[in-house]
Amino acid sequence: MLNYLNKIKYRHFSYPLLSLLMTFGIVTGSPEASLAIPWLELLLQGAQVVQLYSISDEEEIQLGKQINQQLISSDQIQLYSNQNTNRYVNQIGQRLAANSTRPNIPYTFQVVRDNSINAFATAGGYVYVTVRVLVYTNKDCREQAISAVLTYY
């Protein structure tokens, strides 16, 4: 019986010791190269994000107008000129925007010539839908694409 009790005491002592040795071996035995971001830089980037999101709605709308003008004037995007298509997308977008989390923003929906199936937004309520979304999707998918952009806006 005494021999059995000694084995139990030995096991209770050996498990934590074995766990510590395994942890030490894993931590020190498998170093991986990684890029570390300095703390100061990380904090400054975080402060910039907070500053970006603490602007007023009016400032955001102005920023959105500037971004929209830069995108159009630099030919990064080409607006689709079909008025019926633009009106159709605007009707869908305005209906969905009225029920969004930010209905006080004056949303602008624009159709963009692009080969990808995509929809995206910039600051100030500017939402862009590519022609391919309209060509290759049905009505429900179009609404879902616009709704998804508004959800993340």
N, CA, C and O atoms as a GROMACS GRO file, in nm:
protein
  612
    1MET      N    1   0.082  -0.119   0.000
    1MET     CA    2   0.000   0.000   0.000
    1MET      C    3   0.086   0.125   0.000
    1MET      O    4   0.054   0.223  -0.067
    2LEU      N    5   0.194   0.123   0.074
    2LEU     CA    6   0.282   0.238   0.080
    2LEU      C    7   0.349   0.263  -0.055
    2LEU      O    8   0.368   0.377  -0.095
    3ASN      N    9   0.383   0.157  -0.122
    3ASN     CA   10   0.444   0.168  -0.253
    3ASN      C   11   0.346   0.236  -0.351
    3ASN      O   12   0.387   0.316  -0.434
    4TYR      N   13   0.218   0.204  -0.340
    4TYR     CA   14   0.116   0.263  -0.425
    4TYR      C   15   0.103   0.413  -0.397
    4TYR      O   16   0.092   0.492  -0.491
    5LEU      N   17   0.104   0.454  -0.271
    5LEU     CA   18   0.094   0.595  -0.234
    5LEU      C   19   0.214   0.674  -0.284
    5LEU      O   20   0.199   0.789  -0.325
    6ASN      N   21   0.333   0.615  -0.281
    6ASN     CA   22   0.452   0.683  -0.333
    6ASN      C   23   0.439   0.707  -0.484
    6ASN      O   24   0.480   0.812  -0.534
    7LYS      N   25   0.383   0.612  -0.554
    7LYS     CA   26   0.364   0.629  -0.698
    7LYS      C   27   0.266   0.743  -0.727
    7LYS      O   28   0.288   0.821  -0.820
    8ILE      N   29   0.160   0.753  -0.648
    8ILE     CA   30   0.061   0.859  -0.668
    8ILE      C   31   0.126   0.995  -0.642
    8ILE      O   32   0.106   1.087  -0.720
    9LYS      N   33   0.203   1.009  -0.534
    9LYS     CA   34   0.270   1.136  -0.505
    9LYS      C   35   0.368   1.172  -0.616
    9LYS      O   36   0.378   1.288  -0.655
   10TYR      N   37   0.438   1.072  -0.667
   10TYR     CA   38   0.534   1.095  -0.774
   10TYR      C   39   0.462   1.145  -0.899
   10TYR      O   40   0.510   1.236  -0.966
   11ARG      N   41   0.346   1.086  -0.930
   11ARG     CA   42   0.269   1.128  -1.047
   11ARG      C   43   0.216   1.270  -1.031
   11ARG      O   44   0.223   1.348  -1.125
   12HIS      N   45   0.166   1.304  -0.915
   12HIS     CA   46   0.113   1.439  -0.893
   12HIS      C   47   0.223   1.543  -0.908
   12HIS      O   48   0.196   1.654  -0.955
   13PHE      N   49   0.342   1.511  -0.871
   13PHE     CA   50   0.454   1.603  -0.884
   13PHE      C   51   0.506   1.607  -1.026
   13PHE      O   52   0.550   1.712  -1.073
   14SER      N   53   0.502   1.496  -1.094
   14SER     CA   54   0.563   1.488  -1.227
   14SER      C   55   0.477   1.554  -1.335
   14SER      O   56   0.533   1.606  -1.431
   15TYR      N   57   0.346   1.553  -1.326
   15TYR     CA   58   0.260   1.610  -1.429
   15TYR      C   59   0.282   1.761  -1.446
   15TYR      O   60   0.302   1.805  -1.559
   16PRO      N   61   0.279   1.841  -1.340
   16PRO     CA   62   0.306   1.985  -1.359
   16PRO      C   63   0.447   2.010  -1.410
   16PRO      O   64   0.468   2.098  -1.494
   17LEU      N   65   0.544   1.935  -1.361
   17LEU     CA   66   0.681   1.952  -1.406
   17LEU      C   67   0.693   1.918  -1.554
   17LEU      O   68   0.758   1.990  -1.630
   18LEU      N   69   0.632   1.809  -1.595
   18LEU     CA   70   0.634   1.770  -1.734
   18LEU      C   71   0.563   1.875  -1.821
   18LEU      O   72   0.610   1.905  -1.931
   19SER      N   73   0.453   1.931  -1.773
   19SER     CA   74   0.382   2.034  -1.848
   19SER      C   75   0.467   2.159  -1.866
   19SER      O   76   0.472   2.217  -1.975
   20LEU      N   77   0.535   2.200  -1.759
   20LEU     CA   78   0.623   2.317  -1.770
   20LEU      C   79   0.737   2.293  -1.867
   20LEU      O   80   0.770   2.381  -1.947
   21LEU      N   81   0.798   2.174  -1.861
   21LEU     CA   82   0.906   2.143  -1.954
   21LEU      C   83   0.858   2.140  -2.099
   21LEU      O   84   0.928   2.188  -2.188
   22MET      N   85   0.741   2.085  -2.123
   22MET     CA   86   0.686   2.082  -2.259
   22MET      C   87   0.657   2.224  -2.309
   22MET      O   88   0.688   2.256  -2.424
   23THR      N   89   0.598   2.307  -2.225
   23THR     CA   90   0.568   2.444  -2.263
   23THR      C   91   0.696   2.519  -2.295
   23THR      O   92   0.704   2.589  -2.396
   24PHE      N   93   0.795   2.506  -2.210
   24PHE     CA   94   0.924   2.572  -2.232
   24PHE      C   95   0.986   2.524  -2.363
   24PHE      O   96   1.039   2.604  -2.440
   25GLY      N   97   0.979   2.395  -2.389
   25GLY     CA   98   1.036   2.340  -2.512
   25GLY      C   99   0.964   2.390  -2.637
   25GLY      O  100   1.028   2.419  -2.738
   26ILE      N  101   0.833   2.399  -2.631
   26ILE     CA  102   0.757   2.447  -2.746
   26ILE      C  103   0.785   2.595  -2.772
   26ILE      O  104   0.806   2.635  -2.887
   27VAL      N  105   0.787   2.675  -2.667
   27VAL     CA  106   0.808   2.819  -2.683
   27VAL      C  107   0.949   2.848  -2.733
   27VAL      O  108   0.966   2.930  -2.824
   28THR      N  109   1.046   2.786  -2.676
   28THR     CA  110   1.185   2.816  -2.715
   28THR      C  111   1.234   2.734  -2.832
   28THR      O  112   1.330   2.774  -2.898
   29GLY      N  113   1.171   2.623  -2.861
   29GLY     CA  114   1.221   2.535  -2.965
   29GLY      C  115   1.166   2.562  -3.103
   29GLY      O  116   1.215   2.506  -3.201
   30SER      N  117   1.064   2.646  -3.114
   30SER     CA  118   1.007   2.672  -3.247
   30SER      C  119   0.997   2.822  -3.274
   30SER      O  120   0.887   2.876  -3.286
   31PRO      N  121   1.111   2.888  -3.285
   31PRO     CA  122   1.104   3.031  -3.316
   31PRO      C  123   1.064   3.051  -3.462
   31PRO      O  124   1.108   2.977  -3.550
   32GLU      N  125   0.983   3.151  -3.485
   32GLU     CA  126   0.941   3.185  -3.620
   32GLU      C  127   0.973   3.330  -3.647
   32GLU      O  128   0.959   3.416  -3.561
   33ALA      N  129   1.017   3.356  -3.767
   33ALA     CA  130   1.043   3.493  -3.805
   33ALA      C  131   0.911   3.564  -3.828
   33ALA      O  132   0.822   3.512  -3.896
   34SER      N  133   0.898   3.682  -3.773
   34SER     CA  134   0.776   3.760  -3.793
   34SER      C  135   0.812   3.907  -3.792
   34SER      O  136   0.911   3.950  -3.734
   35LEU      N  137   0.727   3.982  -3.859
   35LEU     CA  138   0.746   4.126  -3.862
   35LEU      C  139   0.671   4.188  -3.746
   35LEU      O  140   0.550   4.168  -3.731
   36ALA      N  141   0.740   4.259  -3.665
   36ALA     CA  142   0.678   4.324  -3.550
   36ALA      C  143   0.656   4.471  -3.581
   36ALA      O  144   0.743   4.537  -3.637
   37ILE      N  145   0.540   4.520  -3.544
   37ILE     CA  146   0.510   4.662  -3.560
   37ILE      C  147   0.547   4.730  -3.429
   37ILE      O  148   0.501   4.688  -3.322
   38PRO      N  149   0.628   4.834  -3.435
   38PRO     CA  150   0.661   4.905  -3.311
   38PRO      C  151   0.535   4.959  -3.244
   38PRO      O  152   0.441   5.001  -3.311
   39TRP      N  153   0.534   4.957  -3.112
   39TRP     CA  154   0.417   4.998  -3.035
   39TRP      C  155   0.375   5.140  -3.066
   39TRP      O  156   0.256   5.169  -3.079
   40LEU      N  157   0.472   5.230  -3.078
   40LEU     CA  158   0.438   5.369  -3.103
   40LEU      C  159   0.367   5.384  -3.237
   40LEU      O  160   0.267   5.456  -3.247
   41GLU      N  161   0.417   5.316  -3.339
   41GLU     CA  162   0.354   5.323  -3.471
   41GLU      C  163   0.214   5.264  -3.466
   41GLU      O  164   0.121   5.318  -3.527
   42LEU      N  165   0.198   5.154  -3.395
   42LEU     CA  166   0.067   5.090  -3.382
   42LEU      C  167  -0.032   5.183  -3.313
   42LEU      O  168  -0.147   5.194  -3.355
   43LEU      N  169   0.012   5.250  -3.208
   43LEU     CA  170  -0.076   5.343  -3.136
   43LEU      C  171  -0.112   5.464  -3.222
   43LEU      O  172  -0.226   5.511  -3.218
   44LEU      N  173  -0.016   5.513  -3.298
   44LEU     CA  174  -0.045   5.628  -3.385
   44LEU      C  175  -0.144   5.591  -3.495
   44LEU      O  176  -0.233   5.670  -3.527
   45GLN      N  177  -0.130   5.472  -3.552
   45GLN     CA  178  -0.225   5.428  -3.653
   45GLN      C  179  -0.365   5.412  -3.594
   45GLN      O  180  -0.464   5.447  -3.657
   46GLY      N  181  -0.371   5.361  -3.473
   46GLY     CA  182  -0.499   5.350  -3.404
   46GLY      C  183  -0.561   5.485  -3.378
   46GLY      O  184  -0.682   5.501  -3.390
   47ALA      N  185  -0.479   5.583  -3.342
   47ALA     CA  186  -0.528   5.719  -3.319
   47ALA      C  187  -0.581   5.779  -3.448
   47ALA      O  188  -0.680   5.853  -3.446
   48GLN      N  189  -0.517   5.750  -3.561
   48GLN     CA  190  -0.564   5.802  -3.689
   48GLN      C  191  -0.699   5.742  -3.724
   48GLN      O  192  -0.785   5.812  -3.778
   49VAL      N  193  -0.720   5.615  -3.696
   49VAL     CA  194  -0.849   5.552  -3.724
   49VAL      C  195  -0.956   5.616  -3.638
   49VAL      O  196  -1.066   5.644  -3.687
   50VAL      N  197  -0.927   5.640  -3.511
   50VAL     CA  198  -1.024   5.704  -3.422
   50VAL      C  199  -1.055   5.844  -3.473
   50VAL      O  200  -1.171   5.886  -3.472
   51GLN      N  201  -0.953   5.918  -3.518
   51GLN     CA  202  -0.976   6.052  -3.570
   51GLN      C  203  -1.062   6.047  -3.695
   51GLN      O  204  -1.148   6.133  -3.714
   52LEU      N  205  -1.040   5.949  -3.782
   52LEU     CA  206  -1.117   5.937  -3.904
   52LEU      C  207  -1.264   5.914  -3.872
   52LEU      O  208  -1.352   5.970  -3.937
   53TYR      N  209  -1.292   5.831  -3.773
   53TYR     CA  210  -1.429   5.800  -3.740
   53TYR      C  211  -1.494   5.900  -3.647
   53TYR      O  212  -1.612   5.888  -3.616
   54SER      N  213  -1.421   5.999  -3.602
   54SER     CA  214  -1.482   6.099  -3.515
   54SER      C  215  -1.510   6.228  -3.590
   54SER      O  216  -1.533   6.332  -3.527
   55ILE      N  217  -1.510   6.224  -3.722
   55ILE     CA  218  -1.545   6.342  -3.799
   55ILE      C  219  -1.697   6.352  -3.807
   55ILE      O  220  -1.768   6.252  -3.796
   56SER      N  221  -1.745   6.472  -3.827
   56SER     CA  222  -1.889   6.493  -3.834
   56SER      C  223  -1.943   6.442  -3.967
   56SER      O  224  -1.867   6.415  -4.060
   57ASP      N  225  -2.074   6.429  -3.974
   57ASP     CA  226  -2.137   6.384  -4.098
   57ASP      C  227  -2.109   6.482  -4.213
   57ASP      O  228  -2.086   6.440  -4.326
   58GLU      N  229  -2.112   6.611  -4.183
   58GLU     CA  230  -2.087   6.712  -4.286
   58GLU      C  231  -1.944   6.700  -4.339
   58GLU      O  232  -1.921   6.711  -4.460
   59GLU      N  233  -1.848   6.679  -4.249
   59GLU     CA  234  -1.709   6.662  -4.292
   59GLU      C  235  -1.693   6.534  -4.375
   59GLU      O  236  -1.618   6.532  -4.473
   60GLU      N  237  -1.762   6.430  -4.336
   60GLU     CA  238  -1.756   6.305  -4.411
   60GLU      C  239  -1.815   6.322  -4.551
   60GLU      O  240  -1.761   6.268  -4.648
   61ILE      N  241  -1.925   6.396  -4.562
   61ILE     CA  242  -1.987   6.419  -4.692
   61ILE      C  243  -1.893   6.499  -4.781
   61ILE      O  244  -1.879   6.468  -4.900
   62GLN      N  245  -1.828   6.599  -4.726
   62GLN     CA  246  -1.730   6.677  -4.803
   62GLN      C  247  -1.614   6.589  -4.848
   62GLN      O  248  -1.570   6.598  -4.962
   63LEU      N  249  -1.566   6.506  -4.758
   63LEU     CA  250  -1.457   6.413  -4.791
   63LEU      C  251  -1.501   6.318  -4.903
   63LEU      O  252  -1.424   6.291  -4.995
   64GLY      N  253  -1.623   6.269  -4.895
   64GLY     CA  254  -1.677   6.181  -4.998
   64GLY      C  255  -1.685   6.250  -5.134
   64GLY      O  256  -1.654   6.189  -5.236
   65LYS      N  257  -1.726   6.376  -5.135
   65LYS     CA  258  -1.730   6.452  -5.261
   65LYS      C  259  -1.591   6.464  -5.322
   65LYS      O  260  -1.573   6.449  -5.443
   66GLN      N  261  -1.492   6.492  -5.237
   66GLN     CA  262  -1.355   6.505  -5.286
   66GLN      C  263  -1.304   6.372  -5.343
   66GLN      O  264  -1.243   6.369  -5.450
   67ILE      N  265  -1.330   6.264  -5.272
   67ILE     CA  266  -1.286   6.132  -5.318
   67ILE      C  267  -1.354   6.098  -5.450
   67ILE      O  268  -1.290   6.048  -5.543
   68ASN      N  269  -1.486   6.125  -5.459
   68ASN     CA  270  -1.560   6.097  -5.582
   68ASN      C  271  -1.501   6.176  -5.699
   68ASN      O  272  -1.481   6.120  -5.807
   69GLN      N  273  -1.472   6.303  -5.679
   69GLN     CA  274  -1.414   6.385  -5.786
   69GLN      C  275  -1.276   6.333  -5.827
   69GLN      O  276  -1.243   6.332  -5.945
   70GLN      N  277  -1.197   6.291  -5.729
   70GLN     CA  278  -1.064   6.237  -5.761
   70GLN      C  279  -1.076   6.107  -5.841
   70GLN      O  280  -1.000   6.086  -5.936
   71LEU      N  281  -1.167   6.022  -5.803
   71LEU     CA  282  -1.185   5.895  -5.875
   71LEU      C  283  -1.228   5.919  -6.019
   71LEU      O  284  -1.179   5.854  -6.111
   72ILE      N  285  -1.320   6.012  -6.038
   72ILE     CA  286  -1.372   6.040  -6.172
   72ILE      C  287  -1.268   6.113  -6.256
   72ILE      O  288  -1.245   6.078  -6.372
   73SER      N  289  -1.205   6.216  -6.200
   73SER     CA  290  -1.111   6.297  -6.278
   73SER      C  291  -0.981   6.223  -6.310
   73SER      O  292  -0.916   6.253  -6.410
   74SER      N  293  -0.942   6.128  -6.227
   74SER     CA  294  -0.818   6.055  -6.252
   74SER      C  295  -0.841   5.931  -6.337
   74SER      O  296  -0.749   5.852  -6.359
   75ASP      N  297  -0.962   5.913  -6.384
   75ASP     CA  298  -0.999   5.797  -6.467
   75ASP      C  299  -0.978   5.664  -6.396
   75ASP      O  300  -0.958   5.561  -6.461
   76GLN      N  301  -0.981   5.664  -6.263
   76GLN     CA  302  -0.974   5.538  -6.190
   76GLN      C  303  -1.105   5.461  -6.206
   76GLN      O  304  -1.107   5.338  -6.203
   77ILE      N  305  -1.214   5.535  -6.222
   77ILE     CA  306  -1.342   5.474  -6.252
   77ILE      C  307  -1.405   5.549  -6.369
   77ILE      O  308  -1.381   5.668  -6.387
   78GLN      N  309  -1.484   5.479  -6.446
   78GLN     CA  310  -1.558   5.540  -6.555
   78GLN      C  311  -1.706   5.520  -6.528
   78GLN      O  312  -1.753   5.406  -6.516
   79LEU      N  313  -1.780   5.629  -6.518
   79LEU     CA  314  -1.922   5.619  -6.491
   79LEU      C  315  -1.996   5.572  -6.616
   79LEU      O  316  -1.962   5.608  -6.728
   80TYR      N  317  -2.097   5.490  -6.593
   80TYR     CA  318  -2.181   5.437  -6.700
   80TYR      C  319  -2.283   5.544  -6.737
   80TYR      O  320  -2.346   5.602  -6.648
   81SER      N  321  -2.301   5.571  -6.865
   81SER     CA  322  -2.381   5.686  -6.907
   81SER      C  323  -2.529   5.656  -6.933
   81SER      O  324  -2.604   5.749  -6.963
   82ASN      N  325  -2.573   5.533  -6.924
   82ASN     CA  326  -2.712   5.499  -6.950
   82ASN      C  327  -2.800   5.550  -6.835
   82ASN      O  328  -2.790   5.501  -6.722
   83GLN      N  329  -2.885   5.648  -6.864
   83GLN     CA  330  -2.968   5.712  -6.760
   83GLN      C  331  -3.069   5.616  -6.698
   83GLN      O  332  -3.094   5.623  -6.577
   84ASN      N  333  -3.126   5.527  -6.778
   84ASN     CA  334  -3.223   5.431  -6.724
   84ASN      C  335  -3.158   5.338  -6.624
   84ASN      O  336  -3.215   5.308  -6.519
   85THR      N  337  -3.039   5.293  -6.655
   85THR     CA  338  -2.966   5.204  -6.564
   85THR      C  339  -2.930   5.276  -6.436
   85THR      O  340  -2.945   5.222  -6.327
   86ASN      N  341  -2.882   5.399  -6.449
   86ASN     CA  342  -2.846   5.478  -6.331
   86ASN      C  343  -2.969   5.506  -6.244
   86ASN      O  344  -2.961   5.500  -6.122
   87ARG      N  345  -3.080   5.536  -6.307
   87ARG     CA  346  -3.204   5.562  -6.233
   87ARG      C  347  -3.249   5.436  -6.158
   87ARG      O  348  -3.292   5.443  -6.043
   88TYR      N  349  -3.238   5.321  -6.226
   88TYR     CA  350  -3.276   5.193  -6.166
   88TYR      C  351  -3.193   5.163  -6.041
   88TYR      O  352  -3.247   5.128  -5.936
   89VAL      N  353  -3.061   5.178  -6.053
   89VAL     CA  354  -2.973   5.152  -5.938
   89VAL      C  355  -2.999   5.254  -5.827
   89VAL      O  356  -2.999   5.217  -5.709
   90ASN      N  357  -3.022   5.377  -5.862
   90ASN     CA  358  -3.049   5.481  -5.762
   90ASN      C  359  -3.179   5.452  -5.687
   90ASN      O  360  -3.186   5.472  -5.566
   91GLN      N  361  -3.282   5.406  -5.758
   91GLN     CA  362  -3.409   5.372  -5.692
   91GLN      C  363  -3.390   5.260  -5.591
   91GLN      O  364  -3.438   5.268  -5.478
   92ILE      N  365  -3.320   5.155  -5.632
   92ILE     CA  366  -3.292   5.044  -5.540
   92ILE      C  367  -3.212   5.094  -5.420
   92ILE      O  368  -3.245   5.066  -5.305
   93GLY      N  369  -3.105   5.168  -5.449
   93GLY     CA  370  -3.017   5.215  -5.343
   93GLY      C  371  -3.086   5.308  -5.246
   93GLY      O  372  -3.068   5.294  -5.125
   94GLN      N  373  -3.165   5.403  -5.296
   94GLN     CA  374  -3.233   5.498  -5.206
   94GLN      C  375  -3.336   5.427  -5.118
   94GLN      O  376  -3.354   5.463  -5.002
   95ARG      N  377  -3.403   5.327  -5.175
   95ARG     CA  378  -3.499   5.250  -5.095
   95ARG      C  379  -3.428   5.176  -4.982
   95ARG      O  380  -3.476   5.174  -4.868
   96LEU      N  381  -3.314   5.114  -5.014
   96LEU     CA  382  -3.239   5.041  -4.912
   96LEU      C  383  -3.173   5.136  -4.813
   96LEU      O  384  -3.166   5.106  -4.694
   97ALA      N  385  -3.125   5.250  -4.860
   97ALA     CA  386  -3.056   5.347  -4.773
   97ALA      C  387  -3.151   5.406  -4.669
   97ALA      O  388  -3.109   5.440  -4.559
   98ALA      N  389  -3.278   5.418  -4.705
   98ALA     CA  390  -3.375   5.474  -4.610
   98ALA      C  391  -3.389   5.387  -4.486
   98ALA      O  392  -3.426   5.435  -4.379
   99ASN      N  393  -3.359   5.258  -4.501
   99ASN     CA  394  -3.368   5.165  -4.387
   99ASN      C  395  -3.231   5.127  -4.332
   99ASN      O  396  -3.220   5.033  -4.254
  100SER      N  397  -3.127   5.199  -4.372
  100SER     CA  398  -2.992   5.166  -4.326
  100SER      C  399  -2.968   5.223  -4.187
  100SER      O  400  -3.054   5.289  -4.129
  101THR      N  401  -2.850   5.196  -4.133
  101THR     CA  402  -2.816   5.246  -4.000
  101THR      C  403  -2.780   5.395  -4.002
  101THR      O  404  -2.771   5.458  -3.897
  102ARG      N  405  -2.760   5.450  -4.122
  102ARG     CA  406  -2.727   5.592  -4.136
  102ARG      C  407  -2.815   5.656  -4.243
  102ARG      O  408  -2.764   5.697  -4.348
  103PRO      N  409  -2.945   5.667  -4.219
  103PRO     CA  410  -3.034   5.724  -4.321
  103PRO      C  411  -3.018   5.874  -4.339
  103PRO      O  412  -3.072   5.932  -4.433
  104ASN      N  413  -2.943   5.940  -4.249
  104ASN     CA  414  -2.926   6.086  -4.258
  104ASN      C  415  -2.819   6.127  -4.358
  104ASN      O  416  -2.803   6.246  -4.384
  105ILE      N  417  -2.744   6.033  -4.413
  105ILE     CA  418  -2.642   6.062  -4.513
  105ILE      C  419  -2.709   6.068  -4.650
  105ILE      O  420  -2.788   5.980  -4.683
  106PRO      N  421  -2.681   6.171  -4.731
  106PRO     CA  422  -2.738   6.175  -4.867
  106PRO      C  423  -2.660   6.081  -4.960
  106PRO      O  424  -2.554   6.117  -5.011
  107TYR      N  425  -2.712   5.964  -4.981
  107TYR     CA  426  -2.643   5.863  -5.061
  107TYR      C  427  -2.648   5.898  -5.210
  107TYR      O  428  -2.747   5.949  -5.261
  108THR      N  429  -2.538   5.868  -5.277
  108THR     CA  430  -2.526   5.884  -5.421
  108THR      C  431  -2.487   5.750  -5.480
  108THR      O  432  -2.380   5.697  -5.450
  109PHE      N  433  -2.574   5.695  -5.563
  109PHE     CA  434  -2.549   5.564  -5.624
  109PHE      C  435  -2.510   5.586  -5.770
  109PHE      O  436  -2.579   5.655  -5.844
  110GLN      N  437  -2.397   5.525  -5.808
  110GLN     CA  438  -2.346   5.542  -5.943
  110GLN      C  439  -2.309   5.407  -6.002
  110GLN      O  440  -2.260   5.318  -5.932
  111VAL      N  441  -2.333   5.393  -6.131
  111VAL     CA  442  -2.297   5.271  -6.202
  111VAL      C  443  -2.162   5.295  -6.268
  111VAL      O  444  -2.139   5.398  -6.332
  112VAL      N  445  -2.072   5.198  -6.253
  112VAL     CA  446  -1.934   5.211  -6.299
  112VAL      C  447  -1.906   5.106  -6.406
  112VAL      O  448  -1.946   4.990  -6.393
  113ARG      N  449  -1.836   5.148  -6.510
  113ARG     CA  450  -1.789   5.052  -6.612
  113ARG      C  451  -1.667   4.979  -6.555
  113ARG      O  452  -1.565   5.040  -6.526
  114ASP      N  453  -1.681   4.848  -6.541
  114ASP     CA  454  -1.571   4.768  -6.491
  114ASP      C  455  -1.598   4.623  -6.526
  114ASP      O  456  -1.714   4.583  -6.537
  115ASN      N  457  -1.494   4.544  -6.542
  115ASN     CA  458  -1.510   4.404  -6.580
  115ASN      C  459  -1.537   4.312  -6.462
  115ASN      O  460  -1.565   4.194  -6.481
  116SER      N  461  -1.531   4.364  -6.341
  116SER     CA  462  -1.554   4.279  -6.224
  116SER      C  463  -1.699   4.289  -6.179
  116SER      O  464  -1.769   4.386  -6.210
  117ILE      N  465  -1.742   4.190  -6.105
  117ILE     CA  466  -1.874   4.193  -6.043
  117ILE      C  467  -1.850   4.244  -5.901
  117ILE      O  468  -1.803   4.171  -5.814
  118ASN      N  469  -1.883   4.373  -5.881
  118ASN     CA  470  -1.843   4.436  -5.756
  118ASN      C  471  -1.935   4.553  -5.724
  118ASN      O  472  -1.998   4.611  -5.812
  119ALA      N  473  -1.941   4.586  -5.597
  119ALA     CA  474  -2.007   4.706  -5.548
  119ALA      C  475  -1.923   4.754  -5.430
  119ALA      O  476  -1.878   4.673  -5.349
  120PHE      N  477  -1.903   4.885  -5.420
  120PHE     CA  478  -1.820   4.939  -5.312
  120PHE      C  479  -1.865   5.079  -5.278
  120PHE      O  480  -1.944   5.139  -5.351
  121ALA      N  481  -1.817   5.131  -5.168
  121ALA     CA  482  -1.857   5.265  -5.122
  121ALA      C  483  -1.735   5.342  -5.075
  121ALA      O  484  -1.634   5.284  -5.036
  122THR      N  485  -1.747   5.473  -5.080
  122THR     CA  486  -1.647   5.562  -5.021
  122THR      C  487  -1.717   5.646  -4.915
  122THR      O  488  -1.837   5.631  -4.892
  123ALA      N  489  -1.643   5.733  -4.853
  123ALA     CA  490  -1.698   5.818  -4.748
  123ALA      C  491  -1.810   5.907  -4.803
  123ALA      O  492  -1.814   5.935  -4.922
  124GLY      N  493  -1.897   5.950  -4.716
  124GLY     CA  494  -2.000   6.046  -4.754
  124GLY      C  495  -2.118   5.989  -4.828
  124GLY      O  496  -2.197   6.065  -4.883
  125GLY      N  497  -2.132   5.857  -4.833
  125GLY     CA  498  -2.248   5.796  -4.894
  125GLY      C  499  -2.238   5.772  -5.043
  125GLY      O  500  -2.340   5.753  -5.109
  126TYR      N  501  -2.118   5.773  -5.098
  126TYR     CA  502  -2.100   5.745  -5.241
  126TYR      C  503  -2.086   5.595  -5.261
  126TYR      O  504  -1.991   5.533  -5.213
  127VAL      N  505  -2.183   5.536  -5.332
  127VAL     CA  506  -2.187   5.392  -5.354
  127VAL      C  507  -2.174   5.367  -5.504
  127VAL      O  508  -2.242   5.430  -5.585
  128TYR      N  509  -2.087   5.273  -5.539
  128TYR     CA  510  -2.059   5.241  -5.678
  128TYR      C  511  -2.095   5.095  -5.705
  128TYR      O  512  -2.058   5.006  -5.628
  129VAL      N  513  -2.166   5.072  -5.814
  129VAL     CA  514  -2.205   4.937  -5.854
  129VAL      C  515  -2.154   4.918  -5.997
  129VAL      O  516  -2.179   5.002  -6.083
  130THR      N  517  -2.083   4.808  -6.021
  130THR     CA  518  -2.031   4.786  -6.156
  130THR      C  519  -2.142   4.735  -6.248
  130THR      O  520  -2.240   4.676  -6.203
  131VAL      N  521  -2.125   4.760  -6.376
  131VAL     CA  522  -2.221   4.716  -6.477
  131VAL      C  523  -2.237   4.565  -6.472
  131VAL      O  524  -2.347   4.513  -6.494
  132ARG      N  525  -2.130   4.494  -6.445
  132ARG     CA  526  -2.136   4.347  -6.443
  132ARG      C  527  -2.230   4.294  -6.334
  132ARG      O  528  -2.289   4.188  -6.350
  133VAL      N  529  -2.244   4.368  -6.225
  133VAL     CA  530  -2.340   4.326  -6.122
  133VAL      C  531  -2.480   4.326  -6.183
  133VAL      O  532  -2.560   4.237  -6.155
  134LEU      N  533  -2.508   4.424  -6.265
  134LEU     CA  534  -2.641   4.435  -6.326
  134LEU      C  535  -2.663   4.333  -6.436
  134LEU      O  536  -2.774   4.283  -6.454
  135VAL      N  537  -2.557   4.304  -6.511
  135VAL     CA  538  -2.570   4.213  -6.625
  135VAL      C  539  -2.580   4.067  -6.581
  135VAL      O  540  -2.661   3.992  -6.633
  136TYR      N  541  -2.496   4.028  -6.484
  136TYR     CA  542  -2.484   3.886  -6.450
  136TYR      C  543  -2.561   3.842  -6.326
  136TYR      O  544  -2.545   3.729  -6.280
  137THR      N  545  -2.643   3.929  -6.272
  137THR     CA  546  -2.719   3.891  -6.152
  137THR      C  547  -2.866   3.921  -6.173
  137THR      O  548  -2.904   4.001  -6.259
  138ASN      N  549  -2.948   3.855  -6.093
  138ASN     CA  550  -3.092   3.885  -6.099
  138ASN      C  551  -3.124   3.998  -6.001
  138ASN      O  552  -3.036   4.048  -5.933
  139LYS      N  553  -3.249   4.037  -5.995
  139LYS     CA  554  -3.290   4.152  -5.914
  139LYS      C  555  -3.255   4.134  -5.767
  139LYS      O  556  -3.206   4.227  -5.704
  140ASP      N  557  -3.279   4.016  -5.712
  140ASP     CA  558  -3.250   3.992  -5.571
  140ASP      C  559  -3.102   4.005  -5.541
  140ASP      O  560  -3.064   4.062  -5.439
  141CYS      N  561  -3.018   3.953  -5.629
  141CYS     CA  562  -2.874   3.961  -5.608
  141CYS      C  563  -2.825   4.105  -5.617
  141CYS      O  564  -2.734   4.145  -5.544
  142ARG      N  565  -2.884   4.182  -5.706
  142ARG     CA  566  -2.846   4.324  -5.717
  142ARG      C  567  -2.876   4.396  -5.587
  142ARG      O  568  -2.794   4.472  -5.536
  143GLU      N  569  -2.996   4.372  -5.535
  143GLU     CA  570  -3.034   4.436  -5.409
  143GLU      C  571  -2.944   4.389  -5.295
  143GLU      O  572  -2.908   4.469  -5.208
  144GLN      N  573  -2.908   4.263  -5.294
  144GLN     CA  574  -2.820   4.212  -5.190
  144GLN      C  575  -2.681   4.273  -5.199
  144GLN      O  576  -2.619   4.301  -5.097
  145ALA      N  577  -2.632   4.294  -5.321
  145ALA     CA  578  -2.500   4.356  -5.337
  145ALA      C  579  -2.500   4.498  -5.283
  145ALA      O  580  -2.409   4.538  -5.211
  146ILE      N  581  -2.603   4.574  -5.317
  146ILE     CA  582  -2.612   4.712  -5.267
  146ILE      C  583  -2.634   4.712  -5.117
  146ILE      O  584  -2.573   4.791  -5.045
  147SER      N  585  -2.718   4.623  -5.069
  147SER     CA  586  -2.744   4.614  -4.926
  147SER      C  587  -2.619   4.577  -4.848
  147SER      O  588  -2.596   4.629  -4.738
  148ALA      N  589  -2.537   4.488  -4.904
  148ALA     CA  590  -2.413   4.449  -4.836
  148ALA      C  591  -2.318   4.568  -4.825
  148ALA      O  592  -2.252   4.584  -4.722
  149VAL      N  593  -2.311   4.649  -4.927
  149VAL     CA  594  -2.225   4.768  -4.921
  149VAL      C  595  -2.277   4.865  -4.815
  149VAL      O  596  -2.198   4.921  -4.739
  150LEU      N  597  -2.408   4.884  -4.809
  150LEU     CA  598  -2.465   4.973  -4.709
  150LEU      C  599  -2.446   4.919  -4.567
  150LEU      O  600  -2.432   4.996  -4.473
  151THR      N  601  -2.446   4.788  -4.553
  151THR     CA  602  -2.427   4.727  -4.421
  151THR      C  603  -2.290   4.759  -4.365
  151THR      O  604  -2.276   4.786  -4.246
  152TYR      N  605  -2.188   4.756  -4.451
  152TYR     CA  606  -2.053   4.783  -4.406
  152TYR      C  607  -2.018   4.930  -4.405
  152TYR      O  608  -1.910   4.968  -4.359
  153TYR      N  609  -2.107   5.013  -4.454
  153TYR     CA  610  -2.078   5.155  -4.463
  153TYR      C  611  -2.090   5.219  -4.329
  153TYR      O  612  -2.070   5.340  -4.317
   0.00000   0.00000   0.00000
